[in-house]
Amino acid sequence: MNKNFSTYDLGLATVLVTLNYKLIKLDKTNKKKVRFVFEEDQKIEKIMLDYWNDKIKLPALTLFNNQKMLKNRIYTDA
C-alpha cells in the first residue's frame, strides 16, 4: 500500500516533479491554496530536508519548465 506525501509549497512540488516523483493530484478543496499530492517513498523526506536546507542541485531550465507546467495545471485543471 503506497502512502502519499503532500505539500502546499510550489517550490518543493517543482523539485519533486523534476526528480520524477509521481504527482497523484492537485487538491483544490481549499480555495486559497493548492495541495500537491505525490506518491511517497523512503527518500522523499531527505529530499524535503535538502530542499529546505538549500542543498538541491537541479538543471535550472528543467526546474523552471516544471514550475510553469504546475502553474498551468493549477489554473486550468478542474
N, C-alpha and C positions, 0 to 999 in steps of 0.2 A: 504494500500500500504506500503510495507516494504522498509525502507531506508537501504542503505548499509554503512558500515564503512570499510575504507581501511587503510592499513599501509604498509610501506616498512620494518618495524622493525621485524626481525625474532624472537627476544625475546618476543615482545608483541604478535605476532601471536601465538607463542607457548603457552603463558599464556591463550590466548583466546580459543585455541583448548582444552587445559587442563580443562578449565572451561565450556566445552561443547557448545561453540558458533559454529554455523554452518558456515563452510568455504565454501563460494559460488564458488570461483575460485581463481586461481593464474594467475595474469595478467603479461604476459611476453613480452608485446609490447616494453618495454624498454630493450634493450639487456644487459644493465649493472646491472639492479636490478629487483627484482620481487615484485609486489604489491599483498598483501594478501587482499582479499575482503570477508568480513563477513556480515551476517545479523546483523543489528543494533537493539538494544533495549535501554530502559531507563537507564540501569546500565552500559553500556559499557564505557561511559565517566569516571565514577568513577573508574572503573577497570583500565582504562588507566592511570588516575592520581595516583592511588595506585601503579601501576607498576613503573612509573617514580619516585615516592617518596619512593621506596623500602619497600612497606607495604604489598606485596603479599606473602602469605604463602601457598605453594603447595607441594605435595609429589614429592621429587626430582626425583625418578625413573620414575614416570609418565611424569613429565615435560621433562626429557631428552629423553624418548622414543618418545614423541610427536615431539620434535625438530628433532630427527632423521627421523621421518616419513615425516615431512615437507621438510627437505633437500632432501630426496629421491624423493619427488614429484617435487621439483624444477628441479632436474637433469634428471628425467625420463618422466614427463608429456610432451606431445606435446604442 
